[in-house]
């Protein structure tokens, strides 16, 4: 069955919002991690996704990151880490360039680590931010999981 599910869970300074789209290409998770007034900070495990059973043995096929207020100085660098398997899901992390809203237009394209992009039920996937730019707000990520 195909469809979209939206869930918002407000927490002080953070609004975890989910939009899940299911279609013939797989499942896309759009996860809003930080609200539109909180400045993005450097740090590991900004958000952790527990892989549900319906994604067992699927692959992360595409991903992106976004902000709703651009960085005025310095780029934003984001990586995804499988905590359970102690592996990085990207060999080249996502980058959101200065004055840009998304990683889609990045001058440095991300590269998925195809040796470690298959996920299993219960894997914990962390969103790590290694550079946060200046005054970027409204941070979120998008994962697409495709069946093998």
C-alpha positions as CSV (number, residue, x, y, z in Angstrom):
1,X,0.0,0.0,0.0
2,X,1.3,3.4,-0.9
3,X,0.8,6.6,1.0
4,X,2.2,9.4,3.2
5,X,2.2,9.7,7.0
6,X,3.0,12.9,8.8
7,X,3.8,13.1,12.5
8,X,5.0,16.1,14.6
9,X,6.4,15.6,18.1
10,X,7.3,18.9,19.7
11,X,10.1,18.9,22.3
12,X,11.7,22.0,23.8
13,X,13.9,23.6,21.1
14,X,13.3,20.7,18.7
15,X,10.4,19.6,16.5
16,X,10.8,16.1,15.4
17,X,8.7,15.9,12.3
18,X,8.3,12.9,10.1
19,X,6.9,12.6,6.6
20,X,7.0,9.0,5.3
21,X,6.2,8.4,1.6
22,X,5.9,4.8,0.3
23,X,5.9,4.1,-3.4
24,X,7.3,1.6,-5.9
25,X,10.8,3.0,-5.5
26,X,10.9,2.4,-1.7
27,X,10.3,4.4,1.4
28,X,11.3,8.0,1.9
29,X,11.7,9.4,5.4
30,X,11.8,13.2,5.6
31,X,12.8,14.0,9.2
32,X,12.8,17.6,10.6
33,X,15.3,17.5,13.4
34,X,15.6,21.1,14.6
35,X,12.9,23.8,14.6
36,X,13.0,27.0,12.6
37,X,14.3,29.2,15.4
38,X,17.0,27.0,17.0
39,X,20.5,27.4,15.6
40,X,22.2,24.2,14.3
41,X,25.1,23.0,16.4
42,X,28.0,20.6,15.8
43,X,27.4,17.2,17.3
44,X,27.0,13.5,16.9
45,X,23.6,11.8,17.2
46,X,21.5,14.9,16.4
47,X,18.8,12.3,15.7
48,X,18.8,8.5,15.8
49,X,16.4,6.5,13.7
50,X,15.7,2.9,14.7
51,X,15.2,0.9,11.5
52,X,11.7,-0.7,11.5
53,X,11.0,-4.3,10.4
54,X,9.5,-3.3,7.1
55,X,12.9,-1.9,6.1
56,X,14.9,-5.0,7.0
57,X,17.5,-5.8,4.3
58,X,16.9,-2.6,2.4
59,X,19.5,-0.1,1.1
60,X,19.8,3.6,1.7
61,X,19.8,4.7,-2.0
62,X,19.6,8.5,-1.7
63,X,19.8,11.1,1.0
64,X,19.8,14.8,1.5
65,X,19.9,17.5,4.2
66,X,18.2,20.9,4.4
67,X,17.8,24.0,6.6
68,X,15.1,26.6,6.5
69,X,17.5,29.4,7.3
70,X,20.8,29.3,5.4
71,X,24.3,29.5,6.9
72,X,25.7,33.0,6.5
73,X,29.3,31.8,6.7
74,X,30.7,28.3,6.4
75,X,29.2,25.1,5.0
76,X,27.2,22.5,6.9
77,X,28.5,18.9,6.8
78,X,26.4,15.9,7.7
79,X,27.1,12.2,7.9
80,X,25.0,9.2,8.7
81,X,26.3,6.5,10.9
82,X,25.0,3.0,11.6
83,X,25.6,2.8,15.4
84,X,24.7,-0.9,15.6
85,X,27.2,-1.9,13.0
86,X,29.8,0.8,13.7
87,X,30.0,1.9,10.1
88,X,29.5,5.1,8.2
89,X,26.8,5.1,5.5
90,X,28.6,7.8,3.5
91,X,32.2,7.8,2.2
92,X,31.8,11.5,1.3
93,X,29.4,13.4,3.7
94,X,26.5,15.6,2.7
95,X,27.3,19.3,2.4
96,X,25.0,22.3,2.4
97,X,26.9,25.2,0.9
98,X,27.0,28.7,2.3
99,X,23.7,30.6,1.5
100,X,22.0,27.4,0.3
101,X,19.0,25.6,1.7
102,X,19.7,22.0,0.7
103,X,22.5,19.6,-0.1
104,X,20.9,19.0,-3.5
105,X,22.9,21.9,-4.9
106,X,26.2,21.1,-3.2
107,X,29.4,21.7,-5.0
108,X,30.7,18.5,-3.3
109,X,28.4,15.5,-4.0
110,X,27.9,13.0,-1.3
111,X,28.9,9.3,-1.9
112,X,27.0,6.4,-0.4
113,X,29.2,3.8,1.2
114,X,27.9,0.8,-0.9
115,X,29.8,-1.6,1.4
116,X,27.6,-0.6,4.4
117,X,24.4,0.9,3.1
118,X,22.2,-2.2,3.7
119,X,20.2,-1.9,6.9
120,X,18.6,-4.4,9.2
121,X,15.7,-4.3,11.6
122,X,16.8,-2.6,14.8
123,X,19.8,-0.9,13.4
124,X,20.3,2.6,14.9
125,X,21.1,5.2,12.3
126,X,22.6,8.4,13.7
127,X,22.7,11.9,12.1
128,X,26.0,13.5,12.8
129,X,26.8,17.2,12.1
130,X,30.6,17.9,11.9
131,X,30.3,21.6,10.7
132,X,27.2,23.7,11.3
133,X,28.0,26.9,9.4
134,X,26.8,30.2,11.1
135,X,23.2,30.8,12.2
136,X,21.7,27.9,10.2
137,X,18.2,26.9,11.5
138,X,15.4,24.5,10.7
139,X,17.6,21.4,10.1
140,X,16.3,18.2,8.6
141,X,17.3,15.1,6.6
142,X,15.8,12.9,4.0
143,X,16.6,9.1,3.5
144,X,15.3,6.9,0.7
145,X,15.3,3.2,1.5
146,X,15.0,0.9,-1.5
147,X,14.4,-2.8,-1.5
148,X,17.3,-5.0,-2.6
